[in-house]
């Protein structure tokens, strides 16, 4: 049967230019109306190591890296050796005969070997070895039976600034690969439906969507210290921010980052910061300060494998408890976990409005998978004008009046006190991290007063009630009468949804609850939804089941089963499908998954 | 720096909260001199933000009538930096003690100097941790006995002035809280300097530092201006900054770069390009943002 959904893997080492080959391929497909989802598995090295980019290509939007491998582009011998056996029947393996000298006579059953003499097809190869990627992408295009003009159009725009000669050289190399493959190899049997080439989808990462969201939210400054996998936001901001009025600063550490961001927000601009778990650990004290002095601030925490330095280039959802526990004492906060790339854009706009309206710190919890994977999105969905920017009760020179008897921390029904920014006449106050009264004067030292303390604590925490009422309640996806309800949070939305479809195809009725708003938590609404569930199975990319514990503490509901993965690689639908079946069969309550295909194995040099 | 049209007196910078420092604390002099400096320079209170850390001296913003942030231990400088970058029209003053600034928060000072943030940093240096009732500080002299060093301090004290000079600070001064008139002039110079300015102030702790007392200072203090020091001479400034200890305590303006570097707000292309960020309209139209999407297509 012709495939309408396939996975192409590109394997090589750091320095082989896999990312740019992947970008070319993704854009070419997107311009022909096809949808992609690409995940690059890489290591924390600048040269060498093992890079494995999987790109899923389909007519409708794929929501996960997929389950299998259908075609392989091997940029070196190791990539072919590792992944050849994974290729499904009907698939193909492409490689440069100059780089891959020890190719087997024949591949697995039904898998076509496609040796490509790159030096003959692109003589420039001897000086510019990276041209092999272009030749092989051309060849892959022919084997997928797609019209060449997708690739041509992308190479033309990629090299536009380098002049016609460079364009011609690259297009010529791709064309040579395309023609050679068309002549020597069979096309795969695919049911992809390419459209005439034009710009129709954008290919975007979650980090880019966060950057775009910040632009839409009116952010005027982005502050960050480099840390994978959040650095993509910093790079995007540094490249694009100044043109749209965003100052980008890289301070000495994350302590400075968070304090600087709070200072900037305190002075009345919208300032965003970003980091990963290790950096966030340094920000926690200042996050509590933002809660205490009631200054809005937004931080994007892009999780990677922990604990400690952990897996710097791998994905995990292991920082939920860190974010809950950030800072000493109780203070109001907002924690939101967006569920896909487009949602990253929407979430920044939404969270800034809420953080300003309720004057509190907010954390957007992403992970390496969500932040770094590429997917096709519909550009027209990205609305920079709506919802409009809402700054809440902000006092500026324009509306300040004379500020008579102004109380910065005035006790109100909602707990929100109008916020004057420094520079406005007549509203002088000190924003203190010590406990303080309505006027900002300390009640922590010689004037300690239990009654006032209690009142101020309650004023701040009251904001959480009103904030929660503004958040859209969670929604159950899928049939109401399902045998199983899968519960996940954040980035696992897509893979769980695909697992639900796969289970339905096998006759197992499953529905799905994805939690986006972690704090404040819709305890009652979630409890109501789950009270009707026959079997609750949590799906989490971590060891300890952090959301399961949160769910239990907020609702008293104990899940019936758990599917967890903490090996660094993202869930594939098949992991969840298998996990659900095992739990239904009563084999296990806790299923842990691992990506253990031969291609993931690595003989460590010290073991050889 | 904006100036007020009405006349401002030092008392206009006095909040209605009486300082809770111990009677005789050096920080009274620091506060008093700052009130004088701001009134003499006619900077309106609402155009000043005083940002402090945590410690006895960091309570200062509560006693100074202006906008203030009483932040975290060691972190006044990054908060002040964020405020200044968001609104470059404000006069931003960071304050704190020696533990706050030269201990837990030292790296922020060095980096703020490197990036030349246009703020004034006042360190109330009492060579002891006061609020926590008397432990050794990064500027405690060698052999000093404190609650945490009962047999005497075995660690070399930090020399903040040499550090600041080495990092590229264009305005480096030291005052003594027992000489308010002299200190006021140092503050005025710092507030008028466009760039990072450090004013280290010996501000005796009368409760927990029984060694570096007012008398101890008065016996040793020498003013640079009396010695004919040339504050534009970097090498001479380093030589003078070296001298700290039992023989001599030097105060005055150590260094003012005759060719100061431009402050960060002039170098950051976005901040330099117009009015303060806070005064720029928010929002972008879909048409304006379209190129950002096109680039990904």
HADDOCK unambig.tbl for C-alpha pairs under 7 A between the chains (distance, minus, plus):
assign (segid A and resid 27 and name CA) (segid B and resid 297 and name CA) 6.58 0.50 0.50
assign (segid A and resid 199 and name CA) (segid B and resid 297 and name CA) 5.62 0.50 0.50
assign (segid A and resid 201 and name CA) (segid B and resid 297 and name CA) 5.97 0.50 0.50
assign (segid A and resid 202 and name CA) (segid B and resid 293 and name CA) 6.73 0.50 0.50
assign (segid A and resid 202 and name CA) (segid B and resid 296 and name CA) 5.01 0.50 0.50
assign (segid A and resid 202 and name CA) (segid B and resid 297 and name CA) 4.32 0.50 0.50
assign (segid A and resid 203 and name CA) (segid B and resid 296 and name CA) 5.58 0.50 0.50
assign (segid A and resid 203 and name CA) (segid B and resid 297 and name CA) 6.29 0.50 0.50
assign (segid A and resid 204 and name CA) (segid B and resid 296 and name CA) 6.63 0.50 0.50
assign (segid A and resid 216 and name CA) (segid B and resid 283 and name CA) 6.30 0.50 0.50
assign (segid A and resid 216 and name CA) (segid B and resid 284 and name CA) 6.28 0.50 0.50
assign (segid A and resid 217 and name CA) (segid B and resid 283 and name CA) 6.72 0.50 0.50
assign (segid A and resid 218 and name CA) (segid B and resid 282 and name CA) 4.99 0.50 0.50
assign (segid A and resid 218 and name CA) (segid B and resid 283 and name CA) 4.86 0.50 0.50
assign (segid A and resid 220 and name CA) (segid B and resid 277 and name CA) 6.80 0.50 0.50
assign (segid A and resid 242 and name CA) (segid B and resid 270 and name CA) 5.75 0.50 0.50
assign (segid A and resid 245 and name CA) (segid B and resid 270 and name CA) 5.87 0.50 0.50
assign (segid A and resid 246 and name CA) (segid B and resid 270 and name CA) 6.55 0.50 0.50
assign (segid A and resid 247 and name CA) (segid B and resid 270 and name CA) 5.36 0.50 0.50
assign (segid A and resid 247 and name CA) (segid B and resid 271 and name CA) 6.76 0.50 0.50
assign (segid A and resid 252 and name CA) (segid B and resid 111 and name CA) 6.75 0.50 0.50
assign (segid A and resid 256 and name CA) (segid B and resid 78 and name CA) 5.25 0.50 0.50
assign (segid A and resid 259 and name CA) (segid B and resid 75 and name CA) 6.95 0.50 0.50
assign (segid A and resid 259 and name CA) (segid B and resid 78 and name CA) 5.45 0.50 0.50
assign (segid A and resid 259 and name CA) (segid B and resid 79 and name CA) 4.96 0.50 0.50
assign (segid A and resid 260 and name CA) (segid B and resid 78 and name CA) 4.64 0.50 0.50
assign (segid A and resid 260 and name CA) (segid B and resid 79 and name CA) 4.64 0.50 0.50
assign (segid A and resid 260 and name CA) (segid B and resid 81 and name CA) 6.11 0.50 0.50
assign (segid A and resid 260 and name CA) (segid B and resid 82 and name CA) 4.30 0.50 0.50
assign (segid A and resid 261 and name CA) (segid B and resid 82 and name CA) 6.01 0.50 0.50
assign (segid A and resid 262 and name CA) (segid B and resid 79 and name CA) 6.55 0.50 0.50
assign (segid A and resid 263 and name CA) (segid B and resid 79 and name CA) 4.29 0.50 0.50
assign (segid A and resid 263 and name CA) (segid B and resid 80 and name CA) 6.23 0.50 0.50
assign (segid A and resid 263 and name CA) (segid B and resid 82 and name CA) 4.35 0.50 0.50
assign (segid A and resid 263 and name CA) (segid B and resid 83 and name CA) 4.73 0.50 0.50
assign (segid A and resid 264 and name CA) (segid B and resid 82 and name CA) 4.14 0.50 0.50
assign (segid A and resid 264 and name CA) (segid B and resid 83 and name CA) 4.68 0.50 0.50
assign (segid A and resid 264 and name CA) (segid B and resid 85 and name CA) 6.93 0.50 0.50
assign (segid A and resid 264 and name CA) (segid B and resid 86 and name CA) 5.18 0.50 0.50
assign (segid A and resid 266 and name CA) (segid B and resid 83 and name CA) 6.93 0.50 0.50
assign (segid A and resid 267 and name CA) (segid B and resid 83 and name CA) 5.17 0.50 0.50
assign (segid A and resid 267 and name CA) (segid B and resid 86 and name CA) 6.09 0.50 0.50
assign (segid A and resid 267 and name CA) (segid B and resid 87 and name CA) 6.60 0.50 0.50
assign (segid A and resid 268 and name CA) (segid B and resid 278 and name CA) 5.79 0.50 0.50
assign (segid A and resid 269 and name CA) (segid B and resid 86 and name CA) 6.18 0.50 0.50
assign (segid A and resid 269 and name CA) (segid B and resid 277 and name CA) 6.86 0.50 0.50
assign (segid A and resid 269 and name CA) (segid B and resid 278 and name CA) 5.18 0.50 0.50
assign (segid A and resid 379 and name CA) (segid B and resid 293 and name CA) 6.56 0.50 0.50
assign (segid A and resid 383 and name CA) (segid B and resid 286 and name CA) 6.48 0.50 0.50
assign (segid A and resid 384 and name CA) (segid B and resid 284 and name CA) 6.55 0.50 0.50
assign (segid A and resid 384 and name CA) (segid B and resid 285 and name CA) 6.22 0.50 0.50
assign (segid A and resid 384 and name CA) (segid B and resid 286 and name CA) 5.35 0.50 0.50
assign (segid A and resid 385 and name CA) (segid B and resid 284 and name CA) 6.78 0.50 0.50
assign (segid A and resid 385 and name CA) (segid B and resid 285 and name CA) 5.90 0.50 0.50
assign (segid A and resid 385 and name CA) (segid B and resid 286 and name CA) 6.43 0.50 0.50
assign (segid A and resid 422 and name CA) (segid B and resid 46 and name CA) 6.69 0.50 0.50
assign (segid A and resid 422 and name CA) (segid B and resid 49 and name CA) 6.93 0.50 0.50
assign (segid A and resid 422 and name CA) (segid B and resid 67 and name CA) 5.91 0.50 0.50
assign (segid A and resid 423 and name CA) (segid B and resid 46 and name CA) 5.13 0.50 0.50
assign (segid A and resid 423 and name CA) (segid B and resid 47 and name CA) 4.87 0.50 0.50
assign (segid A and resid 423 and name CA) (segid B and resid 90 and name CA) 6.74 0.50 0.50
assign (segid A and resid 424 and name CA) (segid B and resid 46 and name CA) 6.24 0.50 0.50
assign (segid A and resid 425 and name CA) (segid B and resid 46 and name CA) 5.34 0.50 0.50
assign (segid A and resid 428 and name CA) (segid B and resid 46 and name CA) 6.32 0.50 0.50
assign (segid A and resid 428 and name CA) (segid B and resid 66 and name CA) 5.64 0.50 0.50
assign (segid A and resid 428 and name CA) (segid B and resid 67 and name CA) 5.02 0.50 0.50
assign (segid A and resid 429 and name CA) (segid B and resid 66 and name CA) 6.92 0.50 0.50
assign (segid A and resid 429 and name CA) (segid B and resid 67 and name CA) 5.24 0.50 0.50
assign (segid A and resid 429 and name CA) (segid B and resid 68 and name CA) 6.27 0.50 0.50
assign (segid A and resid 430 and name CA) (segid B and resid 61 and name CA) 6.79 0.50 0.50
assign (segid A and resid 430 and name CA) (segid B and resid 62 and name CA) 6.38 0.50 0.50
assign (segid A and resid 430 and name CA) (segid B and resid 67 and name CA) 5.72 0.50 0.50
assign (segid A and resid 430 and name CA) (segid B and resid 68 and name CA) 4.13 0.50 0.50
assign (segid A and resid 430 and name CA) (segid B and resid 69 and name CA) 5.26 0.50 0.50
assign (segid A and resid 430 and name CA) (segid B and resid 70 and name CA) 6.74 0.50 0.50
assign (segid A and resid 431 and name CA) (segid B and resid 68 and name CA) 6.06 0.50 0.50
assign (segid A and resid 431 and name CA) (segid B and resid 69 and name CA) 4.61 0.50 0.50
assign (segid A and resid 431 and name CA) (segid B and resid 70 and name CA) 5.94 0.50 0.50
assign (segid A and resid 432 and name CA) (segid B and resid 69 and name CA) 5.81 0.50 0.50
assign (segid A and resid 432 and name CA) (segid B and resid 70 and name CA) 4.38 0.50 0.50
assign (segid A and resid 432 and name CA) (segid B and resid 71 and name CA) 6.20 0.50 0.50
assign (segid A and resid 433 and name CA) (segid B and resid 70 and name CA) 6.00 0.50 0.50
assign (segid A and resid 433 and name CA) (segid B and resid 71 and name CA) 5.57 0.50 0.50
assign (segid A and resid 433 and name CA) (segid B and resid 72 and name CA) 6.94 0.50 0.50
assign (segid A and resid 441 and name CA) (segid B and resid 62 and name CA) 6.98 0.50 0.50
